[in-house]
Amino acid sequence: MKIGEIAKAAGVSTSRIRFYEREGIIPAADRSANGYRDYPAELVTLLRFIEQAQGLGFTLREISGVGIGTGEHIVSCADALELLAGKRDSITALIAEAQDRKQRIEALMAELEASRAARRATG
């Protein structure tokens, strides 16, 4: 399949496909006699997986480290569950850190507002 056909089928841009290929995220395409890239139809599944994984917060480095197979489910359920659990745990930690930061900001704001009100009352 030509790059435009693959891009349309996977819902990604041709420049993104070229980037993934340059970075080694996807295998290099075969070249036809005229020099055009010729991609296998199975690449659509891999590109959709990459897009879905990025949408869930996985980095390209994390994605490229995943063992990719063939077929409809290119990552085993066991591997996918392990990766998803790890991402969930890191997001849970980020949420806890953000909530703590929010509480400290609100405490500082309350302290500054009280200080400002005290100065107005004595001023």
N, C-alpha and C positions, 0 to 999 in steps of 0.2 A: 504494500500500500504506500502511496505517496504521503509526504508529510502533511499536506493539507487534509487528506482523507482521514489520517490518524488523528490529527488535531480536532477535527470536527466530531468524529466518533467518540473521542475521549472528553470533549468539552474543555480543551486547553488550547493555548496559542501555539503557533509553530515556533515562535521564539523560545517559549518555555521548553518545548521538546528539544530544541537545539542546545539549550542551556543544560538540561538534564543529561544529554548525551556528552557534552563537553566535560561536565563534572563527574561523569562515570556513574550517574544514578541509574541510567538505563544503558543497555548495550548499544554499541555503535551500530548504525544501520549499514546494511550492505549497500553497495553502490551499483546502479545499473550501468550499462555501457555508455550512456550519455551523461553519467556523473550524478544523476538524481539519487537521493536517498530512497531506499526501498525497505520499508518496515514490515515486520510480520503483523498480522491482524491481532495476535495475542498481546501485542504491546498495549492495546487499548485497556485491557484489564489492569496491567501494571500502572499505567498512567492514572487510571481512576483510583487505584489503591493509594498512589502517592498523593493525589489531591485530597482524598478522604483523610489520610493520616495527617497531612499538614493542617487540614481543617480541625483536627482534634488536638492540635498543638505539638505534634511531633516535628522535630527539625529534620532537614534533609540528611544530616549526619546520622541521626537515629534511624531514619528510614533506610538509608543505604546499608546499615548494619543488619538489616532483617534478612533472614534466609528466605529467598523468593523461590517458589516452586512454579509449577505449571497448572493449568486448569482453571476452573471457575474460582476456587479459593486458593490464591497463590501463597498464602501464609497459613500454616497449620493453626487449628483452633487453640492448641496448647500454647504455641508461641504468641498468638494474638492476645490470648487472655493474660499471659505474663506481661506483655508489653503494655496492655491497657491498664492492668493493675498498678504497674509502676508509674504510669502517667497520672492515673487517678491519685495515687499517694503523693506525688510531687505537687499536683494542683491543690490537694487538701492542705499540704504544708504552706503553699503560697497564700491560700485563703486565710489560714491562721495568722501568718505573718502580717498580711494586709489588715486583718481585723485588729491585731495588736497595735499596728501603726496608727490606725484610725482612732483607737482609744487614746493613744498618747497625744495625738493631734488635738482631739477634743478636750483632753485635760489641760493642755497648754493654752488652748483658746479660752477655756473657762477661767484659767488663772489670769490671763491677760485682760479679759473682760472685767474681772473682779478688781484687778489693779487699776484699770482705767476708771471704773466707777468710783473707787475709793479716792482717786486723785480729784475727780470732779466734786465729790462730796466735801473734800477739805479745801478745795481751791477756790 
